[in-house]
Amino acid sequence: MADVSNKNDGSADDHETLLVTVASDSEAAIIVSLLNSEKIPARRVAKGAGGYLKITMGANLFGEDIYVPKSCYEDARALMGSANLAATAPPLTTEELTTEELTTEEQLKNKKAKVNRQSTRGRRALAILLTPLVLMAILLLLKWIFRT
């Protein structure tokens, strides 16, 4: 009799182990391609509702897990480390942290300035479109009041 207890729910099998979790589809594709080029089988599994979101919206916001066989785990970690794709990055130095914070603050200021420019343009366009309509309404109202 066939074994019906084997579920295919997208989770990793017992003989596979989690190698790394990545944020983007392209990062996962690069890592799986690198592993496969070294004859290490790898499998990508979308986290949470990521698979559904990728189909409906074109992007997976939850990231992906990459699984490899337990027998290949050490080789895969070594390969990722040699390719500078290790899951844990070295801690940032004080100078790097300061530079990164400044970059983030500058990016935030740039985004705010861009939003302000866009909203100013929108207000101007709205004023240009509505001014003739308001003037026509005033003229019609005056015409109606003084029709006698």
C-alpha positions, 0 to 999 in steps of 0.5 A: 500500500502506498504511503499517504502520510507524505505531505507536499506542503512546501516545507523542507523534507527531513533530509534537507536543512536550511542554508540561508534565508534571502530577501529577494528572488534575484538573490535566491536565484544567484545562490541556487545557481552558484550551488547547482554549478558546484553540483550541490542540489538546492531548493527555494521555498517562498516564506509565508504568502510569498509564493502567492504574492509573487504570482499576483503582484509580481514580487515576494515581500517575505523572502525565500528560504534555500534548502540543501541536503544535510550531506552537502550543508558544510560544502554549501556554507564553505562555497557561500563563504568563499563567494562572499555570500555568507548569511552573516555579514561582519559587524560594521565599524564605527566609520561605516555605521556613521557613513551608512546612517548619513546615507540613510538620512540623506536618502530620506531628505531626498525622498521628502524633497521629491514628494514636496516637489511632486505635491507642489506640481499637483497643486499647481496643476489643480489650480490651473484646471480649477481656476477657469471652472470657478470663474465660469461658476461665478459668472453664471451666478452673477448672470442669474442674480442680475437677469432682471 
